Amino acid sequence: MNTKAGLLVLGLIAGGLVGYVTRPQSAEINLPGLNIQITGEGRAEAGGEITSDQWQHIGIFAAIGAIIGLGAGVVVGRR
């Protein structure tokens, strides 16, 4: 595997882990015709289901990590 791809994958995984650890405390209630999402200011605790807002948080961090990893791969590849 070349350096760019390796650092891209590493950044994606690292970003996803950081996003998972720092995901906000959130609760989601789904009733027919009514979806309620409540987000707290604290960090989520272990256990429970991951809500759609938390998945979005994790995805954003994973994307940022992938971009940083790809950038690092390009820099390392030029040397």
N, C-alpha and C positions, 0 to 999 in steps of 0.2 A: 504494500500500500504506500502511495507517495505521501509526502509530508503534508501537503494541503488537505488531502482527504482525512488523514489521521488526526490532524489538529481540528478539522471541522467536526468530526465525530466526538473528539474529546471535549470540545467547547459545547457541543449540543448536550452531551451527557452532564457536564459540569453545570451548565445553565439550568437544565431540568432539575437537577438535585438542589441547586440554590433556590429555584422557584418553589419546589416542593417544601423545603424547610421554612421558607419565609412566607408561605401562602397565608392570606388573611383569614381570620376566623369568620366563618360564614355559615348560614343556615338557609335551606331552600325548602319551601313548602309548595307542592304541586297539587292543586285541586282542579277538577274539571272547570275550565274557563278562567282559572285564577292561578297565577304563578307569583309567589312572593319570595324575594331574596333579601336576606338581612346580612349585612357585613359589619363586623365589629372592627375595632381598632387593634386588637391584640393579634398575636400569632396563633394559628390553629394548633390544636393539640392532637396527639396521635389518636387514631381510631375514627370511626364514622366514615360516611361517604364523602367523596370529593364533589363539591358543587360545580356548576358550570363556570361561575366566576373564578373559582380556584383553578380550574383547568385552564382558563384564559390566562391567569397570572403565571402559571407554570409554563405555558406555551410562549408567552412573551419573554420570559427569562431564558428559555431554551433557545429561542431565535436570537436573542442578544448574544448568548454564549457561542452560538454557531457562527455569527458574524465576526465576533472577536477571534474565534479559532481560525476561521478562514483567513482573516487579515494577518494573523500571526503566521499562518502557513505560507502566505504570499511573501511576507518579509523574510522568513527563513529560507524559502525557496530561491530567493534572489541572491543569496550569499554563496 
